[in-house]
Amino acid sequence: MSKRLCSREENLRNCPCTWEPCDKKGICCECIRYHWSRGELRACFFPPEIEKTYDRSLKTFIEYWSKRIK
């Protein structure tokens, strides 16, 4: 099995995270691991108006999407 390397530059083009000091931007596996260890989801799971609040909690995710998905 070959090792797949992610392309940080390509990932950065699609990363909606607005937290400027983040050292995990573009390294999705590290971002997932970090946020999940805190009971959170990463920025790309939220619309811009929620993402900019930096509330990445599961509660906020469920509240937002439960009103839109029926």
DRENBAPA-236782 format. One record per residue: x, y, z of N, C-alpha, C, CB in turn. Coordinates in nm, 3 decimals, always signed. Atoms other than C-alpha are relative to their C-alpha. Glycine has a CB too. Example, Ala and Ser with C-alpha at 12.3 -4.5 7.8 and 13.67 -1.06 7.14 Angstrom:
<zatis>
[zati [+0.089, -0.119, +0.000], [+1.230, -0.450, +0.780], [+0.090, +0.120, +0.000], [-0.099, +0.003, +0.125]]
[zati [-0.082, -0.119, -0.006], [+1.367, -0.106, +0.714], [-0.077, +0.109, +0.073], [+0.041, +0.046, -0.142]]
</zatis>
This chain:
<zatis>
[zati [+0.085, -0.118, +0.000], [+0.000, +0.000, +0.000], [+0.090, +0.124, +0.000], [-0.097, +0.000, +0.123]]
[zati [-0.083, -0.119, +0.008], [+0.148, +0.335, -0.099], [-0.052, +0.108, +0.095], [+0.005, +0.054, -0.144]]
[zati [+0.034, -0.108, -0.091], [+0.154, +0.632, +0.132], [-0.046, +0.121, -0.081], [+0.122, +0.038, +0.091]]
[zati [+0.053, -0.116, +0.070], [-0.058, +0.924, +0.018], [+0.031, +0.125, +0.080], [-0.152, -0.014, -0.025]]
[zati [-0.031, -0.126, -0.065], [+0.064, +1.271, +0.100], [-0.103, +0.104, -0.042], [+0.144, +0.048, -0.035]]
[zati [+0.096, -0.103, +0.036], [-0.183, +1.554, +0.117], [+0.075, +0.121, -0.056], [-0.087, +0.041, +0.123]]
[zati [-0.058, -0.121, +0.057], [-0.119, +1.874, -0.073], [-0.049, +0.119, +0.080], [-0.038, +0.014, -0.151]]
[zati [+0.039, -0.112, -0.086], [-0.122, +2.154, +0.181], [-0.043, +0.121, -0.083], [+0.115, +0.038, +0.093]]
[zati [+0.032, -0.115, +0.083], [-0.125, +2.418, -0.091], [-0.140, -0.013, -0.061], [+0.104, +0.017, -0.111]]
[zati [+0.132, +0.023, +0.057], [-0.428, +2.264, -0.259], [-0.108, +0.009, +0.107], [-0.006, -0.137, -0.070]]
[zati [+0.096, -0.005, -0.110], [-0.607, +2.219, +0.073], [-0.024, +0.143, +0.047], [+0.048, -0.085, +0.117]]
[zati [+0.014, -0.139, -0.044], [-0.542, +2.583, +0.165], [-0.095, +0.079, -0.091], [+0.136, +0.069, +0.003]]
[zati [+0.089, -0.069, +0.093], [-0.729, +2.698, -0.146], [-0.147, -0.022, +0.034], [+0.026, -0.046, -0.144]]
[zati [+0.138, +0.034, -0.034], [-1.044, +2.532, -0.011], [-0.031, +0.011, +0.148], [-0.031, -0.138, -0.046]]
[zati [+0.019, -0.005, -0.145], [-0.999, +2.591, +0.362], [-0.074, +0.128, +0.041], [+0.136, -0.009, +0.073]]
[zati [+0.077, -0.117, -0.041], [-1.267, +2.823, +0.506], [+0.038, +0.055, +0.137], [-0.145, -0.033, -0.002]]
[zati [-0.037, -0.042, -0.136], [-1.094, +2.861, +0.844], [+0.053, +0.143, +0.000], [+0.105, -0.094, +0.058]]
[zati [-0.043, -0.140, -0.010], [-1.054, +3.227, +0.942], [+0.089, +0.025, +0.122], [-0.121, +0.091, +0.007]]
[zati [-0.087, -0.014, -0.118], [-0.845, +3.160, +1.255], [+0.143, +0.014, -0.050], [-0.015, -0.124, +0.099]]
[zati [-0.129, -0.027, +0.063], [-0.523, +3.324, +1.137], [+0.121, -0.067, +0.066], [+0.022, +0.146, -0.002]]
[zati [-0.121, +0.063, -0.054], [-0.273, +3.183, +1.388], [+0.002, -0.152, -0.010], [+0.017, +0.039, +0.143]]
[zati [+0.009, +0.147, +0.007], [-0.378, +2.824, +1.305], [+0.118, -0.058, -0.077], [-0.132, -0.042, -0.066]]
[zati [-0.114, +0.066, +0.065], [-0.077, +2.607, +1.225], [-0.042, -0.130, -0.069], [+0.109, -0.030, +0.102]]
[zati [+0.050, +0.123, +0.060], [-0.299, +2.323, +1.099], [-0.070, +0.024, -0.134], [-0.094, -0.071, +0.095]]
[zati [+0.068, -0.031, +0.126], [-0.449, +2.503, +0.799], [+0.065, -0.076, -0.115], [+0.003, +0.151, -0.028]]
[zati [-0.049, +0.074, +0.115], [-0.418, +2.287, +0.492], [+0.048, -0.140, +0.033], [+0.110, +0.075, -0.064]]
[zati [-0.040, +0.135, -0.042], [-0.324, +1.979, +0.694], [-0.123, -0.060, +0.068], [+0.127, +0.002, +0.098]]
[zati [+0.132, +0.041, -0.046], [-0.671, +1.832, +0.725], [+0.004, -0.107, +0.109], [-0.080, -0.050, -0.116]]
[zati [-0.004, +0.107, -0.100], [-0.574, +1.520, +0.921], [+0.037, +0.054, +0.138], [+0.100, -0.110, -0.042]]
[zati [-0.035, -0.061, -0.128], [-0.413, +1.733, +1.194], [-0.114, +0.086, +0.053], [+0.128, +0.084, -0.013]]
[zati [+0.114, -0.084, -0.038], [-0.709, +1.971, +1.196], [-0.112, -0.087, +0.059], [-0.053, +0.079, -0.122]]
[zati [+0.103, +0.091, -0.049], [-0.956, +1.683, +1.236], [+0.037, -0.053, +0.138], [-0.022, -0.117, -0.098]]
[zati [-0.046, +0.058, -0.127], [-0.750, +1.524, +1.513], [-0.009, +0.104, +0.113], [+0.145, -0.053, -0.013]]
[zati [+0.002, -0.106, -0.101], [-0.716, +1.856, +1.702], [-0.143, +0.032, +0.044], [+0.068, +0.127, -0.055]]
[zati [+0.136, -0.040, -0.037], [-1.081, +1.958, +1.687], [-0.079, -0.115, +0.062], [-0.074, +0.052, -0.123]]
[zati [+0.075, +0.113, -0.055], [-1.220, +1.610, +1.751], [+0.042, -0.028, +0.144], [+0.020, -0.126, -0.085]]
[zati [-0.047, +0.023, -0.138], [-1.003, +1.579, +2.065], [-0.063, +0.100, +0.097], [+0.153, +0.011, +0.007]]
[zati [+0.066, -0.103, -0.081], [-1.185, +1.891, +2.190], [-0.152, -0.009, -0.011], [+0.048, +0.139, -0.043]]
[zati [+0.144, +0.015, +0.017], [-1.532, +1.763, +2.097], [-0.057, +0.098, -0.101], [-0.070, +0.018, +0.132]]
[zati [+0.040, -0.099, +0.100], [-1.549, +1.997, +1.799], [+0.010, -0.058, -0.140], [+0.087, +0.126, +0.012]]
[zati [-0.017, +0.028, +0.142], [-1.579, +1.984, +1.423], [+0.084, +0.112, -0.059], [-0.139, -0.013, -0.074]]
[zati [-0.086, -0.102, +0.059], [-1.355, +2.176, +1.188], [-0.079, +0.102, -0.080], [+0.103, -0.066, -0.090]]
[zati [+0.066, -0.114, +0.064], [-1.437, +2.499, +1.005], [-0.081, -0.036, -0.123], [+0.102, +0.102, -0.038]]
[zati [+0.068, +0.031, +0.127], [-1.538, +2.337, +0.677], [-0.136, -0.066, +0.018], [+0.088, -0.090, -0.082]]
[zati [+0.133, +0.056, -0.025], [-1.846, +2.183, +0.842], [-0.104, +0.109, +0.027], [+0.007, -0.096, +0.119]]
[zati [+0.089, -0.110, -0.037], [-1.995, +2.528, +0.911], [-0.009, +0.103, -0.111], [+0.049, +0.065, +0.128]]
[zati [+0.012, -0.110, +0.096], [-2.131, +2.809, +0.694], [+0.083, +0.119, +0.052], [-0.150, +0.040, -0.021]]
[zati [-0.086, -0.112, -0.040], [-1.926, +3.132, +0.699], [-0.048, +0.079, +0.122], [+0.014, +0.094, -0.114]]
[zati [+0.050, -0.080, -0.112], [-2.154, +3.314, +0.944], [+0.019, -0.070, +0.135], [-0.147, +0.032, -0.020]]
[zati [-0.025, +0.075, -0.124], [-2.109, +3.039, +1.205], [+0.150, -0.019, +0.019], [-0.072, -0.137, -0.003]]
[zati [-0.144, +0.024, -0.009], [-1.743, +2.966, +1.127], [+0.071, +0.119, +0.063], [+0.059, -0.028, -0.138]]
[zati [-0.072, -0.118, -0.050], [-1.639, +3.324, +1.202], [-0.022, +0.025, +0.150], [-0.043, +0.122, -0.077]]
[zati [+0.018, -0.012, -0.145], [-1.773, +3.288, +1.559], [+0.099, -0.089, +0.075], [-0.144, -0.037, +0.039]]
[zati [-0.095, +0.099, -0.055], [-1.516, +3.008, +1.617], [-0.066, -0.099, +0.095], [+0.112, +0.071, +0.072]]
[zati [+0.070, +0.101, -0.079], [-1.785, +2.801, +1.791], [-0.013, -0.124, -0.087], [-0.142, +0.052, +0.049]]
[zati [-0.005, +0.121, +0.082], [-1.704, +2.463, +1.642], [-0.064, -0.119, +0.072], [+0.144, -0.034, -0.037]]
[zati [+0.058, +0.107, -0.082], [-1.908, +2.265, +1.895], [-0.100, -0.084, -0.078], [-0.068, +0.060, +0.123]]
[zati [+0.100, +0.089, +0.060], [-2.123, +1.968, +1.803], [-0.140, +0.056, +0.021], [+0.010, -0.142, +0.061]]
[zati [+0.130, -0.060, -0.031], [-2.415, +2.147, +1.969], [-0.036, +0.105, -0.105], [+0.002, +0.064, +0.142]]
[zati [+0.025, -0.104, +0.099], [-2.384, +2.444, +1.734], [-0.023, -0.061, -0.138], [+0.117, +0.099, -0.005]]
[zati [+0.017, +0.069, +0.127], [-2.346, +2.213, +1.434], [-0.140, -0.059, -0.012], [+0.106, -0.110, -0.016]]
[zati [+0.132, +0.064, +0.001], [-2.660, +2.018, +1.524], [-0.111, +0.104, -0.003], [-0.016, -0.091, +0.122]]
[zati [+0.103, -0.104, -0.001], [-2.862, +2.331, +1.603], [-0.014, +0.066, -0.136], [+0.033, +0.106, +0.106]]
[zati [+0.005, -0.067, +0.130], [-2.770, +2.498, +1.276], [-0.059, -0.091, -0.108], [+0.141, +0.045, -0.041]]
[zati [+0.042, +0.087, +0.109], [-2.816, +2.201, +1.044], [-0.136, -0.064, +0.023], [+0.103, -0.108, -0.021]]
[zati [+0.132, +0.060, -0.024], [-3.127, +2.058, +1.214], [-0.112, +0.093, -0.045], [-0.017, -0.035, +0.148]]
[zati [+0.100, -0.096, +0.047], [-3.313, +2.376, +1.114], [-0.007, +0.004, -0.153], [+0.031, +0.139, +0.054]]
[zati [-0.008, -0.010, +0.145], [-3.211, +2.336, +0.750], [-0.021, -0.131, -0.074], [+0.131, +0.055, -0.037]]
[zati [+0.015, +0.131, +0.063], [-3.226, +1.963, +0.682], [-0.127, -0.065, +0.054], [+0.125, -0.090, +0.025]]
[zati [+0.127, +0.059, -0.044], [-3.570, +1.812, +0.695], [-0.031, -0.121, -0.083], [-0.115, +0.101, -0.009]]
</zatis>
